[in-house]
Structure formats: C-alpha cells, structure tokens
Amino acid sequence: MRCLGRIASSLLLLATAAAAQLKETIEVHLVEVPVTVIDRAGNPVRGLTAANFEIIDQGKTREIATFDKIDFASPDSMRATSALNPNARRSFLLLFDLTFSSPFGRTKAEEAARNFIARGMQRRDLAAVATVDISRGFRMVTAFTTDRTLLASAIANPQTFVASDPLQIASGTVFEVPQDRVTTDEGQGRAAQLDPTAQDIARLEKRLNDSFKRDRVERQLELLSDLAKTLRAVPGRKQVIFFSEGFDPRLVQGRDVRDTAGTADEMAQTMSGNLFRVDTDARYGSSTSMRILADMARMFRGSDVVLHGVDIQGVRVQNSVTDGSLINSNDALHLLSTPTGGEVFKNSNDVNADLAQMLRRQEVVYVLGFNAPANKSGKFHDIKVRLTGVAVTGAQVFHRAGYYDSGRQTPLERSLTAAEIILNDIPQGEIRIASLAAPFATRRNATVPIVIDINGADLLKGAKGDAMSAEVYVYAFDDEGIVRDRMFQRIGLETGKVADRLRDTGLKYLATLSLPPGRYALKTLVRTGDDRKGFARTDVEVPGFDDVALLPPLFMDDPGRWIVVRGGSHAGDVPYPFHINGEPFFPSASVAVQNGQSRRFAVFVANAAAGELAWEATVTDPLGRESPGGASLVQELQGSEMAKLLLDYAPGDLSSGAATFDLKVRKKGSADARKSSVPLVVKQK
C-alpha cells in the first residue's frame, strides 16, 4: 500500500507538472465586442463603465481585459479616439440584388447609393460595393475603402465593374387556368364547369413553379450566408444596405392571410376529402426554407453583420386584394432584415434620413475586450453581454452574437483582411518591413521614390523548395482617404541562389509614385504565398515646386548586401534621384546603428543654398531620452535646385532598441526650421 501511495503521489506530481507546463504554452488572443445600449425611446445610454457589463463566452464568464467607449456625436471623444481604430470607423456594404429587382428598381438603387456616398458617409466611414445574383453568386465589386471615387465608379455599373486594384481598396412562366371574374350566377356556373383534370394540371404546374421559385429564394439565402461568413474578416460591426424589390414571401412563410381565394379553395378541397390537392408548403411555409433563413440570420449575427433592406420598387399597389389575385408586399425584406437586427426602408431614393435614426442608436459604442484561448478550429463561440447596475428603465443591449476561431480563410477573405490591414494600420509581426519616402517636387506632380526594406530571414521562414513568392502593395492616401497613387508587384525568388544574402540582410524594393502637393499616408503591405504579412506606414508631406523642403535623412546602404528589386514608376522616365557627386547610392529604410560606429547619411534640401544652411541633430533613445545627435559635416554640395549635405553620425552610448533620429535644418540667421525624422534600431557590438 505504501508503494502504491508513492506511485500515486509520483503520478500526481507528474500530472501537476504536465498541467503547469501545458498552462504555460496556452496562447490567447483578444476578442473585442462592440456594444450599444439604448433606452426605451431609442436614445443611446451614455456614461457606462466596465463594471456595468458582464461577458459570458460559451457559458463562461470572462474578465473584461480592455474597455473603451466611442461617442460619434462628441467631437472631444472622436478627437481622443484614433482615426485608425477599426471600432471608430463604421463599415457599410452597398449590396445590389441582381435577381429580385427590375431595371427600373436598379436605377433607383444606384441613385440611392450615390446619394448615400455623397451625403451620408462621414470622413472616417468605410464603404464597399457588392452584388448578389443567384446565377453567378455574390461578388465583392470593391473592398471596404474610403476612396469615394472608386465607390462612385462601382455604383455606376455594379454588374460589370472590375477594379484594377488587386485588393479592390450579376422567371418562369406559370400555367394558369383562366378564371372568369364576373359575379353573375351564369359566370359562376361556367367556372364550376371547368375540366377538373385541367384544374389538377394547373395546381401541379403552380406547385412546380413555386418549387422552382423557392429554389431561387433558397439560393439567395445561401449566398447571403456566404457573404456574411466572408465579412468575418472585416473587424467591427458591418451594416449591409441591401437594395432589392424582394422575393415572394409566401414561398418561405406560407400564404398571406389576405389571400382569401386560396384559403377558400383549400377549405373546399379539404371538405371534399381531396387532401392531395392541398399544398402544405403554400399554406404553412417551407420548413427547409425557414431553416436556411435561420442559418443565414445566425451567420449574420455571428459575423457581426446587420442587414437593412431598402425597398427599391417604390409605392406598392395592391391589386384585387379582396380576392387574393395579387398581394404585393415587401415582407420578404422584413424576413431578411429582422433576424439580423436590421430594418426595412420603404419607398425612398435617399436612405440618409432613414439611416440617421439607425445611426442615432449607435452613437455611443462601448468596446469590451476579453482574452480567449487561440486556436485554428474555426469554431463558433456564443457570446452574451449582460448589464449590471444600470438604472435606466427599459434599457436594451445590442452586441455581436459571437465570434469564430481563426480557422482557414478563403482567397476573398484573405483579400478583405489585407485591405483592412491597410485601411486601419493594423500591425503585422510575421515579416518585418520598413519604408522610406523622399518627395522631389516638380512643376507638375512630385516624384516620390519609396524604399522598402524587407527582412530576409522572415521571408525565408515560409520558403518551400527552391522558390518562393511575395506580393508588395503600396497605397498613397490623401487627407480625405482617397488613394492618389498605388503600386503592386509580385516578386518571385529562387531561394537556392539568394538564400545567403536574404538571410544576412533582406530584400530592398524601390518604386516611384507620382503625387500632387499635400499630406499623404504611404501604406505598404508585404504578403507571402503562405499568407504571412508585414505592414509599414510612412507619413510624408509633398511640397510645392517653389517650397523650401527637407527630405528625410538618407542613410547610405551597401547595395551588395541586399537583393534589390526595381519596381515600377508612375512619374515617367525620370533619372534616379539618389546620388552624391554623380555616384548613385541606396538609401536605408531600416537604419541600424552601433555605439561608436559611424554611419554616413545625406541631407537633401530643395530651393536652398548649401552654404547658408545650419543644422541640428537630436536622438531620442529607446528609453525616451533626448540627446544631441553629434552629426559631423563631411561635404557640402550644390545642385541647380537642391543643396546636398554629406554627414557622419556615430552614436555614443545609446540603449539597445528602437530610437528616432531627428534633423532640423534652417537658413543661417533664421528661426524658420524644417524638421525631418527617421527611425533607428540601436544594436550593441
């Protein structure tokens, strides 16, 4: 017994150690849940804190790890919230129904969509354009973007529009027995004498036709489910504005109560014992269709997508409602919208007024974050959010129904994810990249070379065999969110030949953009074939031709250490701009320095003379301490429109890590200085 006790104790210790070891390797990821709370009148409830909420994930209460609130109606709140926070940006998908809509209705839909883009969207809002067609599936015409020019072009012809950008920042006859509608006894007698066999054929044809139409409806419901699943890749709540005339709702939910003729015929057949002539799907609705509709609604809620139906038929006229010959309703749009938490906007070309009420309820968003175990199963997790200690009568809480584990993404989902990274500046750590932009003003658009350094060791991690590929995306966003220029290139590498140089340094990509004067955010995404990504953003101000302008410090690189890829140029056939005394050099976008080791850099100043310039260099070290840069002049050069200074910089005693090198240049005797910065990485010997 004592021996068995020792064995049991040993097993317990091993199990405990194994459990502790397992616990240490569990990875978690942050799940963010945007929540809105409204009172009985539909007004947003303000002033809540994390203590007023409780999150239940799959029946388990989760501790709220992060809490934030965004008030879209408060200028102070919006200024305090980063414009790049996905939760501070509303996402609208303008979805055109190409199946259940007429040419006239589509024209109205396009006009309504144009009005919304022009007057309904705010500066931070994102929008996308898509179509759904049961013959061709759903198609994302554009990705979510701030570029209203692209959106307007897509809306003008959503059926055939194709964006050139790789990330994108188309009836049946019923056989019926004619019915006499006269009300005399003679007319009723003729109707009663119609061939019963012909009536049975008519019923069968109608049932088959309804089955055909129901298949079309179910196909659309499945496509909408697929669309919602795809939108999981887009962070935050998505508002789908669905422009449609809607399908016949009786195909899903059964006969309308106003269809007195159909009800009377069913009763007559039942009383006569002819139950085979009664179509239960027509009377009670299709259980299969209702299940597909429920699955669609569940997918929408799980992907945090709300569908709002916009009735594009216009004023609906009810013909002969008393005898059920035609019941024209938009109940189908209610069937689609209501389970997702959306609304139906009726008889309107301009949805802005209708959306204003909807957006009013979402003026205040509380963002609750909790940590959940990370895995790749793609499993759905139910979420419930409860209010505690809220003394508001009739308060209602609205939130996403749940979240999915990461799982495997489709190509379209990967494309949407890449677009969201670019639009929202979402950091990516799998591939380290750095970018540098240097605008050279001309009398027309400025020539803006961009240099991208891509870490070679990170690229090689996903290499299989002797070849690998990577994609480089560069976008120049102006202050209004419009893309003024962009660049895309697919790069193939024979790793068997270049692996050593890649491992030591990496790949240097050089391209040239063409931009008018103004402020820009240059955003770069690098994506490999196995979907590992790196992201970098560089803010740049493009000067006018006559402005005194300072380019960023251009630290010189040894080109022999890099794999160099020359990208395209949108500035025409312009000479290579980086040269000193006629000798070209490669600037470094990822500047690494060591204490006591000198690095040479060039300073380019437009519309200034070299002899009249004074400069001052400072360094902010990884601990946030600022100290003199200690740069020393090597040479002054004067071009026709550009002064060039060649300097050396050797750090003295900086801590390891990320630092910033700042340079101020002014004309001697003037206090008007130009400032430019470049990030450094400080390494010890």
Stockholm file with secondary structure:
# STOCKHOLM 1.0

chainA/1-685         MRCLGRIASSLLLLATAAAAQLKETIEVHLVEVPVTVIDRAGNPVRGLTAANFEIIDQGKTREIATFDKIDFASPDSMRATSALNPNARRSFLLLFDLTFSSPFGRTKAEEAARNFIARGMQRRDLAAVATVDISRGFRMVTAFTTDRTLLASAIANPQTFVASDPLQIASGTVFEVPQDRVTTDEGQGRAAQLDPTAQDIARLEKRLNDSFKRDRVERQLELLSDLAKTLRAVPGRKQVIFFSEGFDPRLVQGRDVRDTAGTADEMAQTMSGNLFRVDTDARYGSSTSMRILADMARMFRGSDVVLHGVDIQGVRVQNSVTDGSLINSNDALHLLSTPTGGEVFKNSNDVNADLAQMLRRQEVVYVLGFNAPANKSGKFHDIKVRLTGVAVTGAQVFHRAGYYDSGRQTPLERSLTAAEIILNDIPQGEIRIASLAAPFATRRNATVPIVIDINGADLLKGAKGDAMSAEVYVYAFDDEGIVRDRMFQRIGLETGKVADRLRDTGLKYLATLSLPPGRYALKTLVRTGDDRKGFARTDVEVPGFDDVALLPPLFMDDPGRWIVVRGGSHAGDVPYPFHINGEPFFPSASVAVQNGQSRRFAVFVANAAAGELAWEATVTDPLGRESPGGASLVQELQGSEMAKLLLDYAPGDLSSGAATFDLKVRKKGSADARKSSVPLVVKQK
#=GR chainA/1-685 SS CHHHHHHHHHHHHHHHHHHHHHHHHCCEEEEEEEEEEECTTSCBCCCCCGGGEEEEETTEEECCCEEEEEETTCHHHHHHSCTTCGGGSCEEEEEEESSSCCHHHHHHHHHHHHHIIIIICCTTCEEEEEEEETTTEEEESSCSBSCHHHHHHHHHCTTTCCCSSTTCCCCCCCCCCCCCCCCSHHHHHHHHTSCHHHHHHHHHHHHHHHHHHHHHHHHHHHHHHHHHHHGGGSCSCEEEEEEECCCCTHHHHCCCTTCHHHHHHHHHHHHTTCGGGCCHHHHHCCHHHHHHHHHHHHHHHHTTEEEEEEECSCSCCCCSGGGTSCCCCCHHHHHHHGGGTCCEECSCSCCHHHHHHHHHHTSEEEEEEEEEECCSSCCEEEEEEEECSCCCTTCEEEECCEEECCCCCCHHHHHHHHHHHHHHTCCCBSSCEEEEECCBCCSSSEEEEEEEEEEHHHHHTTCBTTEEEEEEEEEEECTTSCEEEEEEEEEEEEHHHHHHHHHHTEEEEEEEEEECSEEEEEEEEEEETTCCEEEEEEEEEECCTTSCEECCCEEEECGGGEEEEEEEESSCSCCCCCEETTEECEECSSEEEETTCCEEEEEEEETCCGGGEEEEEEEECTTSCEEECCCEEEEEEECSSEEEEEEEECCCSCCSEEEEEEEEEEETTCCCEEEEEEEEEEECC
#=GC SS_cons         CHHHHHHHHHHHHHHHHHHHHHHHHCCEEEEEEEEEEECTTSCBCCCCCGGGEEEEETTEEECCCEEEEEETTCHHHHHHSCTTCGGGSCEEEEEEESSSCCHHHHHHHHHHHHHIIIIICCTTCEEEEEEEETTTEEEESSCSBSCHHHHHHHHHCTTTCCCSSTTCCCCCCCCCCCCCCCCSHHHHHHHHTSCHHHHHHHHHHHHHHHHHHHHHHHHHHHHHHHHHHHGGGSCSCEEEEEEECCCCTHHHHCCCTTCHHHHHHHHHHHHTTCGGGCCHHHHHCCHHHHHHHHHHHHHHHHTTEEEEEEECSCSCCCCSGGGTSCCCCCHHHHHHHGGGTCCEECSCSCCHHHHHHHHHHTSEEEEEEEEEECCSSCCEEEEEEEECSCCCTTCEEEECCEEECCCCCCHHHHHHHHHHHHHHTCCCBSSCEEEEECCBCCSSSEEEEEEEEEEHHHHHTTCBTTEEEEEEEEEEECTTSCEEEEEEEEEEEEHHHHHHHHHHTEEEEEEEEEECSEEEEEEEEEEETTCCEEEEEEEEEECCTTSCEECCCEEEECGGGEEEEEEEESSCSCCCCCEETTEECEECSSEEEETTCCEEEEEEEETCCGGGEEEEEEEECTTSCEEECCCEEEEEEECSSEEEEEEEECCCSCCSEEEEEEEEEEETTCCCEEEEEEEEEEECC
//
